[in-house]
Amino acid sequence: MKDRAIARTPVTLSAIIMRFAARFLMLCIGTMLYVQTGFSQGGTFSGPAFGSVTGGVLVSTESFQNAPAVIEPEGKKIHNPFWEKYNPSYYDDILNITPASAPLNSNEFADNVFLKNATSQPPTILASFESIPQGNSIPPDPIMAVGPDHIIACVNTSFEIYDKSGNSLFRSTADAWYSNILPGAGAFDPVIFYDHFEERWVMLWDNFNDTNLTAFYLVSVSDDANPLGEWYSYALPANLNGTNNAFNWGDYPKMGFDDKAVYISGRMFSLTGGGFNYCKVRILPKPQLYANTGGPVDYTDFWNFRDPSNPSVIVDGPPIAASHMDSSNTTYIVVDSPYNTSTFISVWELTDPLGTSPTLIGQNVSTTSSLGPPDAVQQGGNQRIDSGRRAYRNAFYQDGFLWAATAVAGG
């Protein structure tokens, strides 16, 4: 499911959930969270721990100009073996001590006025074009970001830069892009965003090597708003919490940002046994990351996130740092309930993220009860689309409010 905007008229949480369900009932059943921020209840986690890398490397799209076009050849699709084998199950509802704000399906109704308006006033399509092919990975993990004049689209092995008319300007595999800092990276799980504060593009890929027992977050930052030209790339050790080797790697990464830092999060799996360990959040200071020098970058880690109301339960997700549309003294991080029936979302409040004593506090915010989504129907046959479980995938902060959406079962 894709996130969609809703008019910011202050209403109650239950009302906004009902409004969301009405608007998107024809597409899927979902839950929209609208939370006015400000709370003080504590939560459970490990950290902070501090580490650093000595520097990064310069990479430019221009250095690829004389090289052959990088297009992944069609071949046998490679399935992600971790999804089915190592994914942790939800916890039994008996362990959940946070009550729901409303019972199952109570937010499901048809808004005939909205449906009529939606039919008569379709959105205007300004441009439409075919983007980067899926490649040979299943799932393809497609993602995109939009800047003032460009669009960058990624799949599980490659990325491509377009202008706003859909003209392809540059394409590369991730492994070729990172070959000067981590040869043979086998990069996967891309994330991309455009930072409107600093007018930069930031791209993230995962890596792990279960032979060498190493793992990296591969991060690239453009030198300005134009993604064509120079970037700086960093290989940040994902298997370390600060400087301590945890012997794990990050899957399903997410990124958020504010006016101070970039925030990476991931679901950490063991390099030696394959199982899920916990979730982690890493803080990267923008003054160092965006310096255009390839110099040292410090980082701060928090990990082992737990249900704030029941610290015996590890949360999954991963937690997602909101992309902040305006400046704030606080950074907000959200994650779904870890139980079979979701009755809340955990919201974490991070202050002084670049200081020597960053502080995290969190609490559970009750929502309408919901179950995980079934695989979605599609036109043209009986093959269903993998819904990818119940999880918040993006979060945004603006004017004192958090916005997030997740797909859930309906009826």
C-alpha positions in Angstrom: 0.0 0.0 0.0 1.2 3.5 -0.8 0.9 6.4 1.7 -1.7 9.0 0.8 -2.3 12.5 2.0 -5.3 13.5 4.1 -6.3 17.1 4.9 -4.9 18.2 8.2 -8.1 19.1 10.1 -7.5 18.4 13.8 -9.8 15.5 14.7 -9.7 12.6 17.1 -7.6 9.5 16.4 -10.7 7.3 16.0 -12.2 9.8 13.5 -9.2 9.9 11.4 -8.9 6.1 11.3 -12.6 6.0 10.2 -12.0 8.6 7.5 -9.0 6.8 6.2 -10.9 3.5 6.0 -13.7 5.1 4.1 -11.5 6.7 1.6 -9.5 3.6 0.7 -12.0 0.8 1.2 -12.2 0.3 -2.6 -8.4 -0.3 -2.8 -7.6 -2.0 0.5 -8.4 -1.8 4.1 -5.9 0.3 6.0 -5.2 2.3 9.2 -4.0 5.9 9.2 -2.3 7.2 12.3 -2.6 10.9 13.2 -0.9 11.7 16.5 -0.4 15.1 18.1 3.0 14.8 19.6 4.1 15.4 23.2 4.4 12.7 25.9 6.7 11.6 28.7 6.3 7.8 29.4 9.6 5.9 29.3 10.4 2.8 27.2 13.0 0.1 26.9 16.0 -0.2 24.6 19.8 -0.6 24.6 22.2 2.2 24.0 23.4 4.8 23.2 26.7 3.5 21.8 29.1 5.6 19.7 31.3 4.7 16.8 32.8 6.2 13.7 34.3 5.6 10.2 37.5 7.3 9.1 36.0 8.4 5.8 34.3 7.8 2.5 35.1 7.9 -1.2 34.2 10.1 -4.1 32.0 8.6 -6.8 30.6 10.4 -9.9 28.1 9.6 -12.5 30.5 11.1 -15.0 33.0 8.3 -14.3 30.4 5.8 -15.8 29.8 7.8 -18.9 32.2 6.0 -21.1 31.3 2.6 -19.6 28.8 0.3 -21.3 25.2 0.7 -20.2 24.7 -1.3 -17.0 21.5 -3.4 -17.5 21.0 -6.5 -15.5 20.5 -9.5 -17.8 17.3 -11.4 -17.4 17.8 -14.6 -15.6 16.4 -16.9 -13.0 14.7 -14.9 -10.3 16.5 -15.0 -6.9 14.1 -15.4 -4.0 14.9 -13.9 -0.6 15.4 -17.0 1.6 15.1 -15.0 4.9 11.6 -13.8 4.5 9.9 -17.2 5.1 12.7 -19.0 7.0 13.8 -16.4 9.5 11.0 -14.0 9.9 9.8 -13.9 13.6 6.2 -14.6 14.3 3.9 -12.1 16.1 3.6 -12.5 19.8 0.5 -14.0 21.3 -2.2 -11.4 22.2 -2.2 -12.6 25.8 1.1 -10.7 26.3 -0.3 -7.4 25.0 -1.4 -5.1 27.9 -2.2 -2.0 25.8 -5.9 -1.8 25.1 -7.2 -0.8 21.7 -9.1 2.5 21.1 -11.8 0.6 19.2 -12.7 -3.0 18.3 -11.8 -4.8 15.1 -13.5 -3.5 11.9 -15.1 -0.6 13.7 -13.2 1.8 11.4 -14.7 0.2 8.2 -17.5 2.0 6.5 -18.3 3.4 3.0 -18.4 7.2 2.6 -20.7 7.5 -0.5 -20.0 11.3 -0.7 -16.3 10.7 -1.0 -16.7 7.8 -3.4 -18.8 10.0 -5.7 -16.3 12.8 -5.7 -13.4 10.5 -6.2 -15.2 9.1 -9.3 -16.0 12.4 -10.8 -12.7 14.1 -10.0 -9.8 11.8 -10.8 -6.2 13.0 -10.2 -4.4 14.7 -13.1 -1.5 12.7 -14.6 1.3 15.1 -15.5 3.7 12.4 -16.8 3.7 8.6 -17.1 6.6 6.4 -18.1 8.0 2.9 -17.5 10.6 3.0 -14.8 13.6 0.7 -14.0 12.9 -3.1 -14.6 12.4 -5.4 -11.7 15.7 -7.3 -12.2 16.3 -10.8 -10.9 15.4 -10.4 -7.2 12.2 -11.4 -5.5 10.9 -9.3 -3.9 12.2 -6.4 -6.1 11.9 -3.9 -3.3 11.1 -0.9 -5.5 11.4 2.6 -4.1 11.7 6.1 -5.5 12.3 9.7 -4.5 11.5 13.0 -6.1 13.5 16.2 -6.1 13.1 19.6 -7.7 14.1 18.5 -11.2 14.8 14.7 -11.0 13.4 11.3 -10.0 15.5 8.4 -8.7 14.1 4.9 -8.8 15.7 1.8 -7.2 15.1 -1.9 -7.3 16.9 -4.6 -5.4 20.1 -4.4 -7.5 20.0 -1.2 -9.5 19.0 2.5 -9.6 18.2 4.9 -12.3 18.0 8.8 -12.5 15.3 10.5 -14.6 14.2 14.0 -15.4 10.6 14.9 -14.7 9.6 14.0 -18.2 10.8 10.4 -17.7 13.9 10.6 -19.8 16.6 8.3 -18.4 19.8 10.2 -17.5 21.8 7.5 -15.7 21.6 3.9 -14.6 23.9 1.7 -12.6 23.9 -1.5 -10.6 24.5 -0.9 -6.9 27.6 -3.2 -6.9 29.2 -1.1 -9.7 28.4 2.1 -7.8 30.0 0.8 -4.6 32.9 -1.0 -6.2 35.5 1.6 -5.1 34.6 1.3 -1.4 33.4 -2.4 -1.1 34.1 -4.5 -4.1 31.6 -7.3 -4.7 29.2 -5.9 -2.2 26.1 -7.8 -3.3 24.1 -4.8 -2.2 20.4 -5.1 -1.7 17.3 -3.5 -0.1 17.7 0.1 -1.4 16.3 3.2 0.3 16.3 6.7 -1.3 15.1 10.2 -0.2 15.6 13.8 -1.1 16.5 16.1 1.8 14.7 19.4 1.2 16.5 21.0 4.1 20.0 20.7 2.6 19.0 19.9 -1.0 20.8 16.5 -1.1 20.0 13.0 -2.2 20.7 10.2 0.2 20.8 6.5 -0.9 21.2 3.5 1.4 21.9 -0.2 0.5 22.4 -3.2 2.8 25.3 -5.7 2.7 26.4 -8.7 4.6 29.0 -11.5 4.3 28.3 -14.5 6.5 31.7 -16.0 5.6 33.7 -13.0 6.9 31.0 -12.2 9.5 30.8 -8.6 8.4 27.9 -6.3 7.4 27.7 -2.7 6.2 25.2 0.1 5.6 26.3 1.5 2.2 25.4 5.2 2.2 25.8 7.7 -0.7 25.1 11.4 -0.5 25.0 13.8 -3.5 27.0 17.0 -3.3 24.0 19.1 -4.3 20.4 19.0 -5.6 21.5 17.6 -8.9 22.0 13.8 -8.6 24.2 13.9 -11.8 27.8 14.4 -10.9 29.6 13.9 -7.6 28.5 11.8 -4.6 30.3 10.6 -1.5 29.9 7.0 -0.4 30.5 5.4 3.0 30.6 1.8 4.3 29.3 2.0 7.8 29.7 -1.3 9.8 26.2 -2.6 10.5 27.4 -5.5 12.6 28.7 -3.1 15.3 26.7 -1.5 18.0 29.0 1.5 18.6 32.3 -0.3 18.5 31.1 -3.6 19.9 30.7 -6.5 17.4 27.1 -7.9 17.6 27.7 -10.3 14.7 24.5 -9.4 13.0 23.3 -7.6 9.8 20.5 -5.3 8.9 17.6 -6.4 6.8 14.7 -4.3 5.5 16.3 -0.9 6.2 14.5 2.4 6.5 15.6 6.0 6.6 14.3 9.3 8.0 15.8 12.7 8.5 15.3 16.1 10.1 17.3 19.3 10.1 20.1 17.7 12.2 20.7 14.1 11.2 19.9 11.1 9.0 18.4 8.1 10.8 18.9 4.5 9.6 16.9 1.6 11.0 16.8 -2.1 10.4 15.8 -5.5 11.5 19.0 -7.2 12.8 19.6 -10.9 12.0 22.4 -13.1 13.3 25.4 -13.6 11.0 26.1 -16.9 12.6 22.6 -18.4 13.1 20.2 -16.6 10.8 17.7 -15.7 13.4 16.1 -12.4 14.2 17.9 -10.5 17.1 16.2 -7.1 17.5 15.8 -3.8 15.7 18.4 -1.0 15.6 18.4 2.8 14.9 21.6 4.6 13.8 22.1 8.4 13.9 24.3 10.1 11.3 25.2 13.8 11.8 24.4 15.8 8.7 27.3 18.3 9.2 29.8 15.4 8.7 27.8 13.3 6.2 27.1 16.3 4.0 30.6 18.0 4.2 31.6 17.0 0.6 35.0 16.0 1.8 34.7 12.3 2.3 36.0 12.8 5.9 35.2 11.0 9.1 31.6 10.4 10.1 30.5 9.6 13.7 27.4 7.6 14.5 25.2 6.8 17.5 23.4 3.5 17.9 20.2 2.4 19.8 19.1 -1.2 19.6 17.1 -4.0 21.2 13.8 -2.0 21.1 11.1 -3.4 23.4 7.4 -2.8 23.9 7.3 0.2 26.2 4.4 -1.3 28.2 5.8 -4.9 28.3 9.7 -4.8 28.2 9.8 -8.6 27.8 8.6 -8.4 24.2 11.0 -7.4 21.4 9.4 -5.1 18.7 9.9 -5.9 15.0 9.1 -3.5 12.2 11.7 -1.9 12.1 11.2 1.4 14.0 11.0 4.2 11.5 12.4 7.7 12.1 9.9 10.2 10.6 11.0 12.4 7.7 10.6 15.8 9.2 9.0 18.5 6.8 9.9 21.3 9.2 12.5 21.9 12.0 11.9 20.4 15.4 13.7 20.0 18.7 12.6 16.4 18.8 12.8 13.5 16.4 10.0 11.0 16.3 10.3 7.2 15.7 7.3 4.8 15.2 6.9 1.1 15.1 3.9 -1.2 14.8 2.6 -3.5 17.6 4.5 -6.8 17.8 1.3 -8.8 18.6 -1.0 -10.9 16.4 -3.7 -8.3 16.9 -2.3 -4.7 16.7 -3.9 -2.4 19.3 -1.4 0.4 19.3 1.6 2.0 17.7 4.8 2.7 19.7 6.0 6.3 19.4 9.6 7.1 20.5 10.7 10.7 21.2 14.5 11.4 20.6 16.1 14.5 21.9 19.7 15.8 21.5 20.4 13.3 18.8 23.9 14.7 18.1 24.9 15.2 21.7 26.9 13.0 24.1 23.8 12.0 25.9 20.9 11.6 23.4 17.6 10.6 25.1 14.9 8.3 24.0 11.5 8.0 25.7 8.5 6.2 24.3 4.9 5.2 24.8 2.2 3.1 23.1 -0.6 5.1 21.4 -3.8 3.1 21.2 -5.4 2.5 17.8 -8.3 0.5 16.4 -7.6 -3.2 16.6 -6.3 -4.7 13.4 -5.0 -7.9 11.9 -2.4 -8.5 9.2 -3.5 -7.9 5.6 -4.2 -10.9 3.3 -2.4 -11.0 -0.1 -4.1 -8.5 -2.4 -6.2 -9.3 -5.4 -5.2 -7.8 -8.8 -6.8 -7.6 -12.3 -6.0 -10.1 -15.0 -5.8 -13.4 -13.2 -5.9 -15.3 -9.9 -2.3 -14.5 -8.8 -2.3 -12.4 -5.7 0.1 -9.7 -4.7 2.2 -10.3 -1.6 1.1 -7.7 0.9 4.3 -7.9 2.8 2.8 -8.2 6.3 1.4 -5.5 8.6 4.1 -2.8 9.2 4.5 0.9 9.0 6.7 1.7 6.1 7.0 5.5 6.2 6.3 8.3 8.7 6.2 12.0 8.3 6.3 14.9 10.8 4.9 18.4 10.2 3.5 21.2 12.4 3.5 19.1 15.5 1.8 16.0 14.0 2.9 12.6 12.9 1.5 10.8 9.9 1.9 7.1 9.1 -0.1 4.4 7.4 -0.2 0.6 7.3 -2.2 -2.0 5.4 -4.5 -4.2 7.6 -7.1 -6.9 7.1 -10.7 -5.7 6.5 -13.5 -7.9 7.8 
